Amino acid sequence: MTALTGLLYAVLIAYVGGWLAGQWTANFALLLFLLTSVTGLYWLAERFYFKPGRERAAAQLLASDAQRRESLAAQGIQRVDGDVETARQEILRQPWWLDWTAGLFPVILVVFLLRSFLVEPFKIPSGSMVPTLRVGDLILVNKFHYGIRLPVINKKIIANHDVQRGDVMVFRFPPNPSIDYIKRVVGVPGDEIAYLNQKLYVNGKPAEVQPKGDFYDDDAAVYRPHFNEMLGPVSHEILVDAARQHAFMPKGAFPFRENCRYTFEGVTCKVPEGHYFMMGDNRDNSEDSRYWGFVPDENIVGKAFFVWMNFGNLKRIGSFH
């Protein structure tokens, strides 16, 4: 078992090392599931096989020592050398390969359950959601808001709240589901979404916007036009730069591509059943559904709701729309 455990740790270190070095994209949910399963098997083996075996060996040692002392006492020898308790503790001591597998199982299990069904942390890697979210924000995502999903395969087994326009949602990027994206929901099934001349229309009606002056974009070190936009009851901030107005072209084919019309003014799409239209709040610095299409329900990860840390700006901590 020592050799097997050492081999498993070597594989784990190589896998994580390659991931951090950028040699491949890791599936963290699958990795955590495998770690939970493997350490769980070690924990069961320890609980029902290895530990009882050590306890039996320790009991046999005590019984043998008691028998020896009784035999010596019958011969009139009352002082007997030897510290049997030290030997007993050594027998009962858990070997390293169980300490680093079965011993970690409760911690890994708690992390797995929390991450799979309650909340999951994410880091904002780009400026596509500025000003709502900034690069370096560490956010929490509610995993059960839209329903309970099985880990790894992401299949919904219990429904909860419906996705609403204005929600900030984390989802698996449709062209590459191993990557997680975060955008705002602007269209739900049945909606007709149009983004024409840098203005958003939902079912033919323009989204209400109010200017808020200029916003200083720390990442780009420039000022950008700043607006407040209403999506139903949700009020949120957006950036729109008139100097960067351009036509949108799809990044290749995507499912339900026939639901979209691309013109020089922009793009108009009819959201199919079971899908959502996503856009970044930094409208001219976001690759979103305007380019690669709709997000299917099975790609949903959860609803983002809280910035729990930004090491560069502690004032960022708090909830957001």
Order of alpha helices (4+ residues) and beta strands (2+ residues): alpha-alpha-alpha-alpha-alpha-alpha-beta-beta-beta-beta-beta-beta-beta-beta-beta-beta-beta-beta-beta-beta-beta-alpha-beta-beta-beta
